[in-house]
Amino acid sequence: MTVTQEAPALTDAIAVEGVVRSFGSVKAVENATLRVPRGHVTALIGPNGCGKTTLMLMLAGLLKPDAGTISVAGHNPQTDAAAVRAAIGWMPDQLGSWDNLTCLQTLTLMGEAYRIPRATARERGLSLLSRVHLEEFANRPARVLSRGQKQRLSLARALVHDPAVLLLDEPANGLDPRSRVDLRNLVREFAAEGRAVLVSSHVLAELDEMVDDAVFMSKGRTAGDDAAAMVADARLKYRIDALNPAALQDALREGRVEFEPTDTGVVTRIADEANAAKALAWVVGRGVEVYRFGPVGSALEQTYLAMNEERR
């Protein structure tokens, strides 16, 4: 089957349209569509087996789609694989490493594989090890690294050739809380540098503070406007907990405010932070003793759970 290539918008570093990939009779990806602009971080979210990794492998040029179009940094992975490989930094779910090589040797060798002179690759490797907080392991073999440290080495390896596009598959796996904060900050830095970042992860609370957009997958398909509307609605939900929940609920009824009652207060919808400040002042002004006020939680997590209730 011939796969045609459409020209993506100039700002789109990744453009996928109607992509299909089957393994025998099993359709791993069916009609997947997504776009990742330059300078943006986009989450790819879905349950195990929904096709996320298969889609990422196609973006990286490691699998061919059966149908549909893919453009990465303006190149078609099928007809210009070398250009796509040069543009992509790929961080797989698990680092395949040479255990006897030091961390610096690993990065230097990867740089040379991208035809970077050895001295330059070594210098860049040292800089990247510092950036991911592994400088103390520069001259130690990769086999001594913990799971989380290997994740950080994998991230450094993905950056060694200064790619325009980053594909991160479960980057937070094995990271401790401090390292997860560092990862979140690094990913935002990558986007600020103009890179496009597509990140697949099950740690949805972390993604909420990391990403600009989200694409949900289910049974090989990407969800469109419905999922975006669910995320937008979830971001409006605020929890208000009071010492006297009944008094809070009565005040809201008198003010004709719609809410969902909880054992400790209510969940209501508030348009933005400015309105949230006004709402809190309004409630407290009516003598309600509020002890907790804020967003319900991860909008991405709420949307994911809502979309996958049938699997429970």
ZIFEN-V447628 format. One record per residue. N is the residue number from 1. RES is the residue in one small letter. SS is DSSP state (H for helix, E for strand, - for the rest). PHI is phi in whole degrees, 0 to 359 (999 if undefined). OMEGA is omega in whole degrees, 0 to 359 (* if undefined). Layout:
# ZIFEN-V447628
n = (N | N)
res = (RES | RES)
ss = (SS | SS)
phi = (PHI | PHI)
omega = (OMEGA | OMEGA)
This chain:
# ZIFEN-V447628
n = (1 | 2 | 3 | 4 | 5 | 6 | 7 | 8 | 9 | 10 | 11 | 12 | 13 | 14 | 15 | 16 | 17 | 18 | 19 | 20 | 21 | 22 | 23 | 24 | 25 | 26 | 27 | 28 | 29 | 30 | 31 | 32 | 33 | 34 | 35 | 36 | 37 | 38 | 39 | 40 | 41 | 42 | 43 | 44 | 45 | 46 | 47 | 48 | 49 | 50 | 51 | 52 | 53 | 54 | 55 | 56 | 57 | 58 | 59 | 60 | 61 | 62 | 63 | 64 | 65 | 66 | 67 | 68 | 69 | 70 | 71 | 72 | 73 | 74 | 75 | 76 | 77 | 78 | 79 | 80 | 81 | 82 | 83 | 84 | 85 | 86 | 87 | 88 | 89 | 90 | 91 | 92 | 93 | 94 | 95 | 96 | 97 | 98 | 99 | 100 | 101 | 102 | 103 | 104 | 105 | 106 | 107 | 108 | 109 | 110 | 111 | 112 | 113 | 114 | 115 | 116 | 117 | 118 | 119 | 120 | 121 | 122 | 123 | 124 | 125 | 126 | 127 | 128 | 129 | 130 | 131 | 132 | 133 | 134 | 135 | 136 | 137 | 138 | 139 | 140 | 141 | 142 | 143 | 144 | 145 | 146 | 147 | 148 | 149 | 150 | 151 | 152 | 153 | 154 | 155 | 156 | 157 | 158 | 159 | 160 | 161 | 162 | 163 | 164 | 165 | 166 | 167 | 168 | 169 | 170 | 171 | 172 | 173 | 174 | 175 | 176 | 177 | 178 | 179 | 180 | 181 | 182 | 183 | 184 | 185 | 186 | 187 | 188 | 189 | 190 | 191 | 192 | 193 | 194 | 195 | 196 | 197 | 198 | 199 | 200 | 201 | 202 | 203 | 204 | 205 | 206 | 207 | 208 | 209 | 210 | 211 | 212 | 213 | 214 | 215 | 216 | 217 | 218 | 219 | 220 | 221 | 222 | 223 | 224 | 225 | 226 | 227 | 228 | 229 | 230 | 231 | 232 | 233 | 234 | 235 | 236 | 237 | 238 | 239 | 240 | 241 | 242 | 243 | 244 | 245 | 246 | 247 | 248 | 249 | 250 | 251 | 252 | 253 | 254 | 255 | 256 | 257 | 258 | 259 | 260 | 261 | 262 | 263 | 264 | 265 | 266 | 267 | 268 | 269 | 270 | 271 | 272 | 273 | 274 | 275 | 276 | 277 | 278 | 279 | 280 | 281 | 282 | 283 | 284 | 285 | 286 | 287 | 288 | 289 | 290 | 291 | 292 | 293 | 294 | 295 | 296 | 297 | 298 | 299 | 300 | 301 | 302 | 303 | 304 | 305 | 306 | 307 | 308 | 309 | 310 | 311 | 312)
res = (m | t | v | t | q | e | a | p | a | l | t | d | a | i | a | v | e | g | v | v | r | s | f | g | s | v | k | a | v | e | n | a | t | l | r | v | p | r | g | h | v | t | a | l | i | g | p | n | g | c | g | k | t | t | l | m | l | m | l | a | g | l | l | k | p | d | a | g | t | i | s | v | a | g | h | n | p | q | t | d | a | a | a | v | r | a | a | i | g | w | m | p | d | q | l | g | s | w | d | n | l | t | c | l | q | t | l | t | l | m | g | e | a | y | r | i | p | r | a | t | a | r | e | r | g | l | s | l | l | s | r | v | h | l | e | e | f | a | n | r | p | a | r | v | l | s | r | g | q | k | q | r | l | s | l | a | r | a | l | v | h | d | p | a | v | l | l | l | d | e | p | a | n | g | l | d | p | r | s | r | v | d | l | r | n | l | v | r | e | f | a | a | e | g | r | a | v | l | v | s | s | h | v | l | a | e | l | d | e | m | v | d | d | a | v | f | m | s | k | g | r | t | a | g | d | d | a | a | a | m | v | a | d | a | r | l | k | y | r | i | d | a | l | n | p | a | a | l | q | d | a | l | r | e | g | r | v | e | f | e | p | t | d | t | g | v | v | t | r | i | a | d | e | a | n | a | a | k | a | l | a | w | v | v | g | r | g | v | e | v | y | r | f | g | p | v | g | s | a | l | e | q | t | y | l | a | m | n | e | e | r | r)
ss = (- | - | - | - | - | - | - | - | - | - | - | E | E | E | E | E | E | E | E | E | E | E | E | - | - | E | E | E | E | E | E | E | E | E | E | E | E | - | - | - | E | E | E | E | E | - | - | - | - | - | - | H | H | H | H | H | H | H | H | - | - | - | - | - | - | - | E | E | E | E | E | E | - | - | E | - | - | - | - | - | H | H | H | H | H | H | H | E | E | E | E | - | - | - | - | - | - | - | - | - | - | E | H | H | H | H | H | H | H | H | H | H | H | - | - | - | - | H | H | H | H | H | H | H | H | H | H | H | H | H | H | - | - | - | H | H | H | - | - | - | E | H | H | H | - | - | H | H | H | H | H | H | H | H | H | H | H | H | H | - | - | - | - | - | E | E | E | E | E | - | - | - | - | - | - | - | H | H | H | H | H | H | H | H | H | H | H | H | H | H | H | H | - | - | - | E | E | E | E | E | - | - | - | H | H | H | H | H | - | - | - | - | E | E | E | E | E | E | - | - | E | E | - | - | H | H | H | H | H | H | H | H | H | H | - | - | E | E | E | E | E | E | - | - | H | H | H | H | H | H | H | H | H | H | - | - | - | - | - | E | E | - | - | - | E | E | E | E | E | - | - | - | H | H | H | H | H | H | H | H | H | H | H | H | H | - | - | - | - | E | E | E | E | E | E | - | - | - | H | H | H | H | H | H | H | H | H | - | H | H | H | -)
phi = (999 | 276 | 255 | 275 | 234 | 264 | 285 | 282 | 300 | 300 | 277 | 272 | 279 | 233 | 224 | 236 | 223 | 59 | 279 | 231 | 212 | 242 | 239 | 65 | 272 | 264 | 270 | 284 | 228 | 223 | 59 | 274 | 222 | 199 | 222 | 235 | 289 | 297 | 79 | 239 | 247 | 241 | 270 | 246 | 236 | 174 | 290 | 304 | 84 | 274 | 111 | 299 | 294 | 300 | 297 | 296 | 296 | 291 | 298 | 281 | 80 | 271 | 226 | 261 | 287 | 280 | 200 | 97 | 235 | 225 | 228 | 233 | 53 | 84 | 241 | 269 | 302 | 278 | 256 | 219 | 299 | 296 | 293 | 293 | 299 | 291 | 272 | 254 | 252 | 250 | 246 | 287 | 300 | 229 | 285 | 270 | 237 | 267 | 297 | 273 | 277 | 287 | 299 | 292 | 298 | 300 | 290 | 296 | 297 | 296 | 298 | 296 | 297 | 267 | 63 | 270 | 307 | 304 | 297 | 294 | 298 | 294 | 297 | 294 | 299 | 298 | 296 | 290 | 299 | 293 | 294 | 260 | 61 | 234 | 301 | 290 | 257 | 306 | 253 | 250 | 292 | 298 | 294 | 275 | 285 | 285 | 302 | 293 | 294 | 294 | 298 | 292 | 295 | 298 | 296 | 299 | 297 | 292 | 260 | 299 | 256 | 56 | 286 | 276 | 231 | 243 | 248 | 246 | 257 | 52 | 292 | 273 | 301 | 82 | 274 | 282 | 305 | 297 | 292 | 292 | 297 | 299 | 299 | 302 | 294 | 297 | 298 | 295 | 296 | 301 | 295 | 297 | 281 | 98 | 282 | 264 | 236 | 247 | 236 | 256 | 201 | 262 | 271 | 289 | 298 | 292 | 297 | 307 | 268 | 251 | 254 | 266 | 219 | 219 | 240 | 261 | 240 | 210 | 53 | 85 | 250 | 270 | 278 | 254 | 297 | 299 | 294 | 298 | 293 | 294 | 296 | 299 | 293 | 297 | 291 | 276 | 282 | 239 | 257 | 238 | 247 | 229 | 297 | 238 | 303 | 297 | 295 | 298 | 296 | 297 | 298 | 291 | 296 | 297 | 274 | 57 | 261 | 284 | 203 | 250 | 290 | 231 | 296 | 247 | 167 | 211 | 241 | 224 | 250 | 229 | 295 | 199 | 294 | 298 | 291 | 297 | 299 | 294 | 296 | 297 | 298 | 296 | 293 | 296 | 296 | 263 | 83 | 277 | 271 | 268 | 245 | 210 | 209 | 169 | 304 | 300 | 159 | 292 | 295 | 293 | 294 | 300 | 293 | 301 | 295 | 296 | 286 | 244 | 300 | 292 | 273 | 281)
omega = (180 | 179 | 180 | 183 | 175 | 178 | 179 | 173 | 185 | 182 | 182 | 176 | 174 | 177 | 181 | 182 | 173 | 185 | 180 | 173 | 180 | 170 | 187 | 181 | 183 | 177 | 181 | 177 | 183 | 176 | 178 | 180 | 175 | 176 | 177 | 179 | 173 | 178 | 181 | 173 | 180 | 178 | 173 | 192 | 176 | 181 | 175 | 178 | 182 | 178 | 184 | 183 | 177 | 179 | 179 | 178 | 176 | 177 | 180 | 180 | 181 | 172 | 177 | 175 | 175 | 180 | 179 | 183 | 177 | 173 | 178 | 183 | 178 | 183 | 176 | 181 | 182 | 184 | 181 | 186 | 182 | 180 | 179 | 179 | 179 | 184 | 188 | 166 | 188 | 176 | 181 | 180 | 179 | 181 | 169 | 188 | 172 | 191 | 183 | 177 | 174 | 180 | 179 | 177 | 179 | 182 | 178 | 179 | 178 | 177 | 178 | 177 | 175 | 176 | 173 | 179 | 187 | 182 | 179 | 180 | 180 | 179 | 179 | 179 | 178 | 179 | 181 | 177 | 176 | 183 | 180 | 175 | 176 | 185 | 180 | 180 | 185 | 184 | 177 | 183 | 183 | 183 | 181 | 184 | 172 | 179 | 181 | 178 | 176 | 176 | 180 | 176 | 178 | 178 | 178 | 180 | 179 | 185 | 192 | 181 | 176 | 185 | 177 | 184 | 176 | 174 | 184 | 182 | 181 | 184 | 183 | 181 | 175 | 181 | 175 | 184 | 180 | 181 | 178 | 175 | 179 | 179 | 180 | 180 | 179 | 181 | 177 | 177 | 180 | 179 | 180 | 177 | 178 | 178 | 170 | 183 | 172 | 185 | 176 | 182 | 172 | 180 | 192 | 178 | 177 | 183 | 182 | 183 | 186 | 194 | 175 | 183 | 177 | 174 | 181 | 177 | 176 | 178 | 175 | 182 | 172 | 177 | 185 | 187 | 181 | 180 | 179 | 179 | 178 | 178 | 180 | 179 | 181 | 180 | 180 | 188 | 177 | 175 | 175 | 178 | 183 | 177 | 176 | 184 | 181 | 179 | 178 | 181 | 178 | 180 | 180 | 177 | 179 | 178 | 179 | 177 | 179 | 180 | 172 | 182 | 174 | 180 | 185 | 181 | 183 | 164 | 181 | 181 | 180 | 192 | 185 | 184 | 179 | 178 | 177 | 179 | 179 | 181 | 179 | 179 | 181 | 182 | 181 | 179 | 178 | 173 | 180 | 181 | 183 | 177 | 175 | 181 | 178 | 178 | 183 | 183 | 182 | 177 | 179 | 179 | 178 | 181 | 179 | 181 | 180 | 181 | 185 | 179 | 183 | 181 | 184 | *)
